[in-house]
């Protein structure tokens, strides 16, 4: 009876899953679409495994990983389409450029920030991504014959059809090259002395140093290897997806490898590979049924949240998050009372306050309208800066989606003002509540696991907010083409640029005051203690997840 009941339940579950799939995928899952997803997923897996290798070696998420591959692909396009090089020469040249870029990253960013807090190290990789993106933008100027759709093709003239899609030599080379690369990587990490040493150093750098393993040299090998993987993935995918020359890779390209690495918990290469293949199929199937790339971005964001929710909170030997290794910044000691009472310092404090009042409060009265708009932006960006001080400086967490939260708050405010004629203060309060609740939903899955997973989650959140939620084609009421600023308290017309600037400045002053009070409160001190030493805070019955979530 029990076996029969299980069979019945299994049959009902399979039938329900089939009905759900048919409802969600009206166009089905053609075999050709699945094969296309496996091809692109395997190429994305190379970048994802590079992310995992670097994280295991340096305990940092390299947000420049996609840009390294983008530079390699752009160089190959310039050499083939612009200079007429052979494919067999341009492909190794692009791969060498990727490896040299990884070596340069190690010699500059890694060497400079190797002993710095991991948070600062991670921010340094974001800065490196911007620099590499600037090089990508400048590469097309090297050849005037290049266009925005310039690309290159493999020399194999092969064409065959699977399902509704046509495959060619570009797919064949990718299908042949990726398994060989994966086998070579597995052999290197499991059979060679250098590969075994890389794995040992990733487990515990301190023990590796005690055993005489050259950890610094192995870090360089890891960064070059990860750059080669990313470069090869971009070079093989460029003929298939077609790069936009002169356009940076950006977070959209990085999102899928990051999602795969998160599913693998930034540790397991086999799980990361399987996740990348699954995500590749997921992307292509969703795109086949809903031909809008923004829908795929929403799906990837949901996958990351679910993957983090399903992972258990655990500490490994290499996870040093609770012992001070990931401290965000060093606290600056306050001046002693004797030093603070010196006449020179008191005079400097008075002059500083006076200069601030003059620049922020009086000077704008004499500025032109465009400059007043610029000053209003300064105040708005200042509010965002204060939010990063609380989250990054005091809580030690990286968020790459603060502008996404600002966009959601702006859309809520605009919707209430234009559609319901709500009072401005009520609209701002509603936007604050909505974005705060959204931050809790996004932060809870990421903050329960040690590591920089909040940065990954907020990046994944920012992409669909930009491409899907704030897309006028999807939700025009959230992005009105015109918004008339209301009259505040029946007296102050915010449509005036000077009045609007002072309103933004007053908001900034209020936010600074609230943040300073938060810093001095018990909750603020708990947040700082959690940042300094999670395990020590836990020993004093502090709920570290709740502390981070409050920040």
N, C-alpha and C positions, 0 to 999 in steps of 0.2 A: 504493500500500500504506500509506504513512504517513497519507494523508488518511482512508482507511478505518479505520485503527487509531484515529485521533482521534475519528472518528464513533462507533466502538464504545465507546471510553472515555467519551465524552460521554453516550451513551445509557445506559450502565451507571450513570454518576454521577447522571443525572436519575432513573433508576428507584430507585436507593438513596435519593436525597433524598425521592422520593415515598413510599417505604415508611417512612422515618423520620418524615416529617410525619404520615402516617396513624397511626403508632404513638404519637407524642407528642400528637396532636390527635384523640382519638377522636370528638369532635363536629364536626370539620371546621372550615372557615372560611366561614360563610355571608356572602353579600354585605352583608346589613344590618349584621352585626357589623363588617365592614371599614369600611363607611361611617361607623358610629358612632365607630370608632377614628380615622378621618381628621378627623371634626369635632372631637373632643376633643383630638386631637394638634395640630390647627391652633391651637386656643385655648392649649394648653400652649406652643406655639412662640412666642407673643407674650411670655410670661414668660421663656422661654429666650433670646430675642433681646435682651430687656432686660438679662439677666445678661451676655451677650456685650458689649453696648455699654458697660456700666459697667466690665467687666474691661478692655476695650481702652482706656478713657479713664483709669481710675484704677489699673489693675493690681491689682484687689482683687475677690474674690468677694463680692457683696452677699447675705448670708444673710437679709436682711430683705425680699428681693424678693417672696416669696410673701405675707408679711404685709401689704405695701402693697396688693396685690390683694385680700386678705381684708378689709381695712378698707373698701375701696371697695364690695365686694359686700355687706358687712354694713350699711353706710350705706344702700345702695339698698333692702335688705330692710326696714330700719327705716322708711324713708320711704314705701314702697309698702304693706307689710303692717301696719305700725304706725300710720302717720299718714295713709294713704289718698291719697298722691300719685299722679299719673299716671306711667305707665312712661316716657313721653317726657321728663318732668322729673326723675325719680329717676335715670335712666341718666346724663345729663350731670352731675347733682350728684355721683354716685359717682365719675365720671371726674375731676371737678374736685378732689374730696377726694384721689384718688390722686396727682394732679399736685402739689397743695399738700403732700402728705406727702413726695413726692420733693424738692420745694423745701426743706422743713424739714430733711430729711436732709442736703441739701447745705449749708445754712446752719449746721448744728450739727456733725454727724459729719464731713462731708467737709472743711469749713473747718478744724475743730480738728485733724484727723489727716492733712491733705493732705501734709505733709512728714514725717510719722511713718513708722516702719518699716511695711511692708505687712502684716506679721503682726499688729501692734497695730491697724492700720486694720481688718483683717478681723474681729478679735475685737470691735471697736467696732460693726460691723454686726450681729454676733450679739446684743450688748447692745441695739441698737436694735430688733431683732426681738422681744426680750422685752418692751420697752416698748410696741411696737405691739400685741403680743398681749394685753397688759393692757387696752389700749383696746378691743380686740375683745371681750374678756370683759365689759367694762362697758357696751357699747352696748345690749344688750337691756333694761337697766334704764331706758332713756329712754322706753320704751313698754310699759306693763303688759299690752297685748293680744298681745304677741309670744309665740310658743311655740318649742320647740326645733326644730320642723320648718317654721317659717314661711319662706316664700320668695315670689317674684313670678314672673309669667308675662308673656310678650310678648303684645301685643294682637292678633296674627294667629291666627285660628282655622283653622289648616291641619292636616290629618292625612293621612298616607299611610304605606303599609307597604313596606319593602324587606326581603325575606327574612323572618326571624322577628321583626324589631323594627318598632315603630311610631314614626314621626318626626312632629314637629309644627312649629309656628311658631318655637319656640326654636332648632331646628336650622337652619331656613331662614335666620333672621337671622344666625346664626353663619357659615353657608356664604357668605352674601352680604357680610358685613362684613369678615371676615378677609382675603379677597383684595384688597379695596379698601384696607385698612390697610397691607398689605404693599406694594402698588403705591405708595401715598403715601410710605411709609418709604423705598423704593428711590429714588423721585424726589427726596426730600429729601436723601438722602445722596449722590446722584450729580449732581444738577442745581443745587441751591441753594448759595450761597456758604457759608452756615453749615454745611450738611452736609458739604461738601468740607473745610472747616476742621476739623470734628470728626474726619473720617477722617485728616487730616494730623496733628492733635495726637495721635491714638491711635497713629500710627506712631512718632513721636518728639516728645515734649513739648519737649525742649531745642531742637531745630531749629525747631519751631513758635514758640517764644518769640523766637528770634533773628530770625525773619521778621516779628515784630510781631503774631503771632496771639494774641488774648486767650484763653489757655488756661484761665484760671480761669472766665471767663464761659462758655466752651464746655463745661466740666465741669458747670456748673449746667444747661445745656441738655440734656446727656446724661442726667443724673439725672432731670430732669423727664420727658424722653421715655421713658426706661426705666420710670419709675413709671406713665406713661400706658399703656404697652403691657401692663404687668402688671395694672393696674386694668381695662382693657378686656377682657383675657382672663378675669379673674375674674367681671366683670359678665355677660359673655355665657355663661359656663359655669354660673353659679349657677342659672338656671332649668332647666338640663339635668340637672345632678348633684344639685341641691338642697343648699344650704349648711346646716350646723348653726349656727344663730345662737348666739353666745356661746361658740363653740369656736374656739381659735386654729388657724391654718392648719397650722403646725408643719412638721417635716421631711418628713412623708409627702407633703404637697402639693408641697414644693419638690423632691422627689427626681426626678420625671420631667423637669422643665425643666433641672435640673442635669445629668442624664444626657445630654440632648440637647446642652447646651452643651459638655460634655466631649467628646462625639463630634465636635463642631465645633472642638475644641481651643481653645475660648474666643476664637476669632478669626474664623471664617467664618460669616456670617449665612446664606448659602444652605445650607451643610452642616448648620447647626443646625436650619433649617427642615425639611430632609429627614429629619433624625434624629428630630425631634419627631413628624412624621407617622408615621414607621416605628414609633416607640415607642408612639404612640397605638394603632395597629393591633395591635401586639404585646400591649399590655395588655388590650385588649378580647377578642382571640382567646384569650389564656390564661385570662381571666376566664370566657369562655364555656365553655371545656373544663374548667376547674378553678375552680368558683365560690367561690374564697376569695381575698380581697385579699392575704393574706400570701404566696401563691404568686407573685403579680405582683411583690411587693417583692423576692423572691429572684431573679426573672428580671431585674429592673432592675439589681440589684447585679452579676449576672453580665455584663450588657451593658456596664456601666461598666468592669469589669475587662478584658474582651476589647477594648473600644475603646482603653483605655490601652496594652494589650500590642501592639496593631497600629500604634500611633503611633510614629514614629521620634523619637529624641532629636535636637533641633536647636535652635539659638539664632537668634532673629530680632533685628532692630535694637531692637525695643521690649522684648525680654526682658533685663532688667538684673539677673537673679538672681545672676549671678556677679560683680558689681562692687560689692557692698555695698548695693544699693538695697533688698534684702529682709532686711537684718540684723534679727534678732528684737528684741534689746535692746542697750542700751549697757552694757558691762562696768563695774562699779563698782570703782574703784581701791582696792586695800587700803590701810589706814592705814600710814603709815611707822612704822618701829620706834620712833622717838623719840616719836611721838604715841601709839602703842599702849602705850608704857611709862608714860604719865602715870598718877599714882595715881588720878585721877578715873575714867579709863576702866577701869582694872583693877578698881576697886571696883564700877563699874557692871556689868562682866562677871560678877563673883562674885554680885552681887545678882540679876542676870538668871537665872543658872543656878539659884540658890536658889529664886527665885520659880517657875521652871519645874518644879523637883522638887516644890515644895509643891503647885502646882496640879494637875500631872499624876500625881504619885505618892502624895501623902498625902491630899489633900482627898477623892478618890473613896472612901476608906474610910468617910467619914461621910455619903455621899450615899444617897438612896433608890434603889430599884430602877429606876424610870423614868429618873432622871438618870444612873445608871450605864450604861444602854442608850444614852443620848444621848452620853455620853463615849466609849463604844465606837465609835459612829458617827464621832465626831471623829477617832479614831485610824485608822479604815478610810479615811475621806476623806483623811486625811493621806497614806496610802500612795498613793492616786490622785494627790494633789497632787505628790508627789515624782516620779511617773512623768511628769507634765506638765512639771515643771521640766527633766527630762532631755530630753524630746522637743521641747518648745516653747522653753524658755529657752535650752538649750545647743545643740540641733540646729536651732532655728529653723523647726520644722515644726508645723503645726496639726493636731491630731487631735480630731475630734468624736465619736469612738467609744470613748473610754476606759472609759465605763461598760458599753459592749457587751462589751469584753474582760473586764471584771470579772464581767459576767453569765455569760460562757462559762466563766471560771475557777470561778465558784461552782457552775455546773451540773455541771462535771466533778467537782469535789470532792464535791458532794451525791450524784452517781451512784455514785462509788466507795465512799462511806461507807454508803449505804443498800442498794445492790445487791450489793456484794462485801465489805462489812465491812473495808475496807482501813484500814491505819494512817493517822492524820491527816497525819503528816508526808509519807508517801508520796503521799497524795491531793493535798496542796498542791504537792508537787514535780511530780506529773503534770499538774496544772492549769497550773503555770508553763510546763512544756514545751509543752503543747498551745497555750496562748495565745501563747507566743513564736513557735512555728511558724506559727500563724495570722497573726500580725503580719507575718511575713516574706512570706507569700503575698499579703497585702493590700497591703503597702507596696511590694513590688518593682515592680509595674506603674506605680504613681503616682510613685515617687521618681526614676525614670529620666528624667522629663520636667520641665524647669524650670517653676516655678509652684506654686500652692497646691492641686495635685491630690490630695494626701494628705487634705486636709480634706474634699473631695468624696467620696473613696473611703470614708473612715471613716464619714462620714454615711450613705452608701449601705449600709455594713455594719451600722450600728447599727439601721437600720429593720427589716430582716428578722430580726435577732437578737431584737428585741423582739416582733415580730408573728408570727414563724414558729418560730424555734428554741426560744425560751423560752415557747412556747404549750403549756399542759398538754394541749390537745386533740391536738397533734401528737406531742409527746414527753413523756409524763407522768413517765417515769423521770428526766428531767433537771430536773424541777421538783416534787420530792416535797412532799406536803402537810405532812409532819411529818419533822423531822430531829432526832434526839437527839444532843446534843453529847457527844463521847467523853470518857473520862477520860485525861488526858495523863500519860504515864509512870507509870501506875497510881497516881497520887497526886493530881493536880490535876484536879478535876471541872470541866470547862468549862461545865457546865450552870449553875453558880453565876455570877451576873452580875459579881461583883467579880473572880473568877478569869478569866472570859472577857475582861473589860476589860483586865486586866494582860497577858493573852496578846496582845491586839490592840496594846497599847502596846509590848510587846516586839517585835512584828513591825514596827511603825513605826520603832522605834529601829534595828533591823537594816537596814531598807530605807534609812534616812537614811545609815547608815554605809557601806553598799554604794555608794550614789550618790555620796557624797563621795570614796570611793576611786576610783570610775570617773572622776570629774571630774579627779583628780590624775594619773591614768594617762596613758600615751601615747595610748591610744585616745580618751580624753576630750579631750585637747588637740587631736587631729586633728578630732574632731567640732566643737569650737569654731572651729578654723581654717576648716573647711568652711562653717560658718555665716557667718563674716565675709567670705570671699571664695572662692567655688567655683573660679573660674578660676585664682586664685593657688595654691589647694591642689592643683589638677590639675597645675600646672607643677612641683610638687614630688612628682609621681608618686603623689598621693593618689587613691584610688578614691572619689569623692564619693558615689556611689550606695551603696557598701558602708558608708561612714561613716554616712550617714543611716539605713541599714537597721539597723545595730548599735544606734543610739540608739533 
